[in-house]
Every structure is written in C-alpha cells, then in structure tokens.
Amino acid sequence: MNPELNRLRTAAQSGDPVAQFNLGLVLDRGVGTTADPVEAAEWYGRAAEQGQANAQLNLGVLYYEGRGVTRDTTLAAEWYRRAAVQGLADAQSNLGILYSKGEGVRRDPVEAARLYRTAAERGNDTAQYLLAVAFEDGVGVSTDLSEAVRYYTMAAERGHGGAQHRLALLYWRGRGVQRDRRAAIGWARTAVRNPVVARYTTRWMVRDAAWASAILAVLWLLFRSGLFRSR
C-alpha cells in the first residue's frame, strides 16, 4: 500500500475537506493508484458539501461528463454555480458554457457572456476566447470588434490556439484593428506551431466546421504570403 495515500485517506476520513478534495483528485487522475472515478466522486462530494470550491468544480465536471456518476447536466450546473460564487474562474467559464448551450440551465447568452467576462478578468483563457467570440458575433453582447480583438489577444498571449487563429484573421482583414499583415502572419505562425493545435487539428477539422474553416483560412494566409516555411 502507498503510505502517502494511506495518510491522505486517514485525513479525508477525519473530515478534512482539503484532504477529501486531494484524495478525490488522486483517485480521479490515478496518481500513485488505480483511477477510480466512482470513489473520486464520493470524496469530491464530501468536500464539496463542506464548501471546498475546487471539489465543487471537479464534481461538476464528473456530472457533466458522466464519469463515476450518472450524467446530469443540471447537477453539473449547480456545482459549477457553487464554485463560481466563490470566485473560481474555471467554474465561471464552465457555467457560462452551459448557459450558452442551454445544458442543465435555460439557454441565456447574456448570462453566458457575463460569466465569461468575470472569468476572463480573472485570467481564464477559455473565457477570454469565448467572450471574444461573443463580441465578434454579437451573441449575448453588442457586436464590438475592438473588444473581440482585446480578448482574443489576452487569450492568444496565454497560448490559446483558437484565439491565435482568429486574431491572425482579424489582423489580416483589418477587422476591429488596423490592418497589419506582419502581425497577422506572426499570429498565424504561432497558431500553426501551437502544440495543442498541432495535436488536435485533425479532430477539430472532423468535428467542428468552424474550426476547420479557421484553420484552413490561416493556412491559406500563410501560403499566400509566401511565408509558410520553417525557420
């Protein structure tokens, strides 16, 4: 038996919410032991009921994905909400996504954008990207391309591949920002070389027509510029 895991389990059984969360995390990810999402959900639940925000977030993820528990988007939204109220940016972003899709809650693009903004200001790159998309498309907020550029830039600088793609295209076309081919090409290069983008590009192109369009547009931009070459 793993002595560190035994000590963690003892602390969790004593009612320590941080230990309960950490035990859930170890079991969820299979760190030093066999992954067990069912038991992970149990320990996340104990910690979450005591107000441990990270446990509330992770329990929400399990309910959303249906891992270790029966999938229930309503419960996912409730646990995200509890963590979001405590200021957890990832929970705010996740809850915003549920409001944008109408999963577990009534669809409300305005509330989604509000949550994205709150999480974005706390540095969550997914929320920054999604808020930028909302400003670009005018969903839940008034169309504002300069704000779209601002939030795409925040996310792009944190390594978000989708933001890097879209920012390259906005600079190339001069939408929301002064047209700047050099900046466009720079962001396009960054996007194409983004390791996360490189790993999942094929999956995105199969599953998401919008991603496929963005990726192909960036590749076209680089090809037309004559700068699609390695350094």
C-alpha positions as CSV (number, residue, x, y, z in Angstrom):
1,M,0.0,0.0,0.0
2,N,1.1,3.6,-0.7
3,P,1.9,5.2,2.8
4,E,1.2,8.7,1.5
5,L,-2.1,7.7,0.1
6,N,-3.0,6.0,3.4
7,R,-2.2,9.2,5.3
8,L,-4.3,11.2,2.9
9,R,-7.2,8.8,3.2
10,T,-6.9,9.0,7.0
11,A,-7.1,12.8,6.9
12,A,-10.0,12.7,4.5
13,Q,-11.9,10.2,6.7
14,S,-11.4,12.6,9.6
15,G,-13.5,15.2,7.8
16,D,-10.8,17.5,6.4
17,P,-12.3,19.0,3.2
18,V,-8.9,19.8,1.6
19,A,-7.8,16.2,2.2
20,Q,-11.1,14.9,0.8
21,F,-10.6,17.0,-2.3
22,N,-7.0,15.9,-2.7
23,L,-8.0,12.2,-2.3
24,G,-10.7,12.7,-4.9
25,L,-8.1,14.2,-7.2
26,V,-5.7,11.4,-6.8
27,L,-8.4,8.8,-7.4
28,D,-9.8,10.8,-10.3
29,R,-6.4,11.1,-12.1
30,G,-5.0,7.7,-10.9
31,V,-1.9,9.3,-9.4
32,G,0.0,6.6,-7.5
33,T,-3.0,4.3,-7.5
34,T,-5.6,2.9,-9.9
35,A,-8.0,5.6,-11.2
36,D,-11.5,5.2,-9.6
37,P,-13.9,7.9,-10.7
38,V,-16.7,6.4,-8.6
39,E,-14.7,6.8,-5.3
40,A,-13.3,10.1,-6.6
41,A,-16.9,11.4,-7.0
42,E,-17.7,10.3,-3.4
43,W,-14.7,12.3,-1.9
44,Y,-15.3,15.3,-4.1
45,G,-18.9,15.2,-2.9
46,R,-17.9,15.2,0.7
47,A,-15.5,18.1,0.3
48,A,-18.0,20.0,-2.0
49,E,-20.7,19.8,0.7
50,Q,-18.3,21.5,3.0
51,G,-17.8,24.3,0.6
52,Q,-14.5,23.3,-1.0
53,A,-14.6,25.2,-4.3
54,N,-12.2,23.0,-6.3
55,A,-14.1,19.9,-5.2
56,Q,-17.3,21.6,-6.3
57,L,-15.8,22.4,-9.7
58,N,-14.4,18.9,-10.2
59,L,-17.7,17.2,-9.1
60,G,-19.5,19.4,-11.7
61,V,-17.1,18.1,-14.3
62,L,-17.8,14.5,-13.3
63,Y,-21.6,15.1,-13.5
64,Y,-21.2,16.8,-16.9
65,E,-19.0,14.0,-18.4
66,G,-20.9,11.2,-16.6
67,R,-17.7,9.8,-15.1
68,G,-18.2,8.0,-11.8
69,V,-21.8,9.2,-11.6
70,T,-24.8,9.2,-13.9
71,R,-24.5,12.1,-16.3
72,D,-26.6,15.0,-15.0
73,T,-26.1,18.5,-16.5
74,T,-28.5,20.1,-14.0
75,L,-26.3,18.9,-11.2
76,A,-23.2,19.9,-13.1
77,A,-24.6,23.4,-13.4
78,E,-25.4,23.5,-9.7
79,W,-21.9,22.5,-8.6
80,Y,-20.3,24.9,-11.1
81,R,-22.6,27.6,-9.7
82,R,-21.5,27.0,-6.1
83,A,-17.8,27.1,-7.1
84,A,-18.4,30.2,-9.4
85,V,-19.9,32.1,-6.5
86,Q,-16.7,31.5,-4.6
87,G,-14.8,33.2,-7.4
88,L,-13.3,30.1,-9.2
89,A,-12.7,31.3,-12.8
90,D,-12.8,27.8,-14.3
91,A,-16.3,27.2,-12.8
92,Q,-17.5,30.6,-14.0
93,S,-16.3,29.7,-17.5
94,N,-17.8,26.2,-17.4
95,L,-21.1,27.6,-16.2
96,G,-21.1,30.2,-18.9
97,I,-20.7,27.4,-21.5
98,L,-23.7,25.6,-20.1
99,Y,-25.8,28.9,-20.3
100,S,-24.6,29.3,-23.9
101,K,-25.7,25.8,-24.8
102,G,-28.8,25.6,-22.6
103,E,-27.5,22.4,-20.9
104,G,-28.7,22.0,-17.3
105,V,-30.0,25.6,-17.4
106,R,-32.2,27.6,-19.6
107,R,-30.2,29.0,-22.5
108,D,-29.2,32.6,-21.8
109,P,-26.4,34.1,-24.0
110,V,-26.4,37.3,-21.9
111,E,-25.7,35.4,-18.7
112,A,-23.1,33.3,-20.5
113,A,-21.3,36.5,-21.6
114,R,-21.4,37.9,-18.1
115,L,-19.8,34.8,-16.7
116,Y,-17.2,34.7,-19.4
117,R,-16.3,38.3,-18.6
118,T,-16.0,37.6,-14.9
119,A,-13.7,34.6,-15.6
120,A,-11.8,36.4,-18.3
121,E,-10.9,39.2,-16.0
122,R,-9.5,36.6,-13.6
123,G,-7.2,35.3,-16.4
124,N,-9.2,32.3,-17.7
125,D,-8.1,31.9,-21.3
126,T,-11.1,29.8,-22.4
127,A,-13.4,32.5,-21.1
128,Q,-11.3,35.2,-22.8
129,Y,-11.6,33.4,-26.1
130,L,-15.4,32.7,-25.7
131,L,-16.1,36.3,-24.7
132,A,-14.1,37.5,-27.8
133,V,-16.2,35.2,-30.0
134,A,-19.4,36.7,-28.4
135,F,-18.2,40.2,-29.2
136,E,-17.2,39.3,-32.7
137,D,-20.6,37.5,-33.4
138,G,-22.8,39.8,-31.3
139,V,-24.2,36.9,-29.1
140,G,-25.1,38.0,-25.6
141,V,-23.4,41.3,-26.1
142,S,-23.4,44.0,-28.7
143,T,-21.0,43.4,-31.6
144,D,-17.7,45.1,-30.8
145,L,-14.8,44.0,-32.9
146,S,-12.3,46.1,-30.9
147,E,-13.3,44.3,-27.7
148,A,-13.1,41.0,-29.6
149,V,-9.5,41.8,-30.6
150,R,-8.7,42.8,-27.0
151,Y,-10.0,39.5,-25.5
152,Y,-8.6,37.4,-28.4
153,T,-5.2,39.0,-27.6
154,M,-5.5,38.1,-23.9
155,A,-6.2,34.5,-24.7
156,A,-3.7,34.3,-27.5
157,E,-0.9,35.6,-25.3
158,R,-1.8,32.8,-22.8
159,G,-1.4,30.2,-25.6
160,H,-5.0,29.6,-26.7
161,G,-4.8,28.2,-30.2
162,G,-8.3,29.2,-31.2
163,A,-7.7,32.8,-30.2
164,Q,-4.4,32.8,-32.1
165,H,-6.2,31.7,-35.3
166,R,-9.0,34.2,-35.0
167,L,-6.6,37.1,-34.1
168,A,-4.5,36.3,-37.2
169,L,-7.5,36.6,-39.4
170,L,-8.7,39.8,-37.8
171,Y,-5.3,41.4,-38.3
172,W,-5.2,40.2,-41.9
173,R,-8.6,41.6,-42.7
174,G,-8.3,44.8,-40.6
175,R,-11.5,44.0,-38.6
176,G,-11.5,45.6,-35.2
177,V,-7.9,46.6,-35.5
178,Q,-5.7,48.4,-38.0
179,R,-4.8,46.1,-40.8
180,D,-1.4,44.6,-40.1
181,R,-0.1,41.8,-42.3
182,R,3.0,41.4,-40.2
183,A,1.0,40.9,-37.0
184,A,-1.4,38.6,-38.9
185,I,1.4,36.4,-40.1
186,G,3.1,36.4,-36.7
187,W,-0.1,35.1,-35.0
188,A,-0.7,32.6,-37.8
189,R,2.8,31.2,-37.4
190,T,2.2,30.9,-33.6
191,A,-1.2,29.2,-34.1
192,V,0.1,26.7,-36.6
193,R,3.0,25.8,-34.3
194,N,0.9,25.7,-31.2
195,P,1.5,22.1,-29.9
196,V,-2.1,21.8,-28.7
197,V,-3.4,22.9,-32.1
198,A,-1.0,20.5,-33.8
199,R,-2.2,17.6,-31.7
200,Y,-5.9,18.2,-32.2
201,T,-6.2,19.9,-35.6
202,T,-7.4,16.7,-37.3
203,R,-10.0,16.1,-34.7
204,W,-11.3,19.7,-34.9
205,M,-11.5,19.6,-38.7
206,V,-13.6,16.4,-38.5
207,R,-15.8,17.5,-35.6
208,D,-16.2,21.3,-36.0
209,A,-16.7,23.0,-39.3
210,A,-15.9,26.4,-37.7
211,W,-12.5,25.2,-36.6
212,A,-11.9,23.7,-40.0
213,S,-12.7,27.0,-41.7
214,A,-10.4,29.0,-39.3
215,I,-7.5,26.5,-39.7
216,L,-7.8,26.4,-43.5
217,A,-8.0,30.2,-43.6
218,V,-4.8,30.6,-41.6
219,L,-3.0,28.1,-43.8
220,W,-4.2,30.0,-46.9
221,L,-3.0,33.3,-45.3
222,L,0.5,31.8,-44.8
223,F,0.6,30.3,-48.2
224,R,-0.4,33.5,-50.0
225,S,2.2,35.4,-48.0
226,G,4.9,33.1,-49.2
227,L,5.9,32.7,-45.6
228,F,4.7,29.2,-44.8
229,R,8.1,27.7,-44.2
230,S,10.0,26.6,-41.2
231,R,12.8,28.7,-39.7
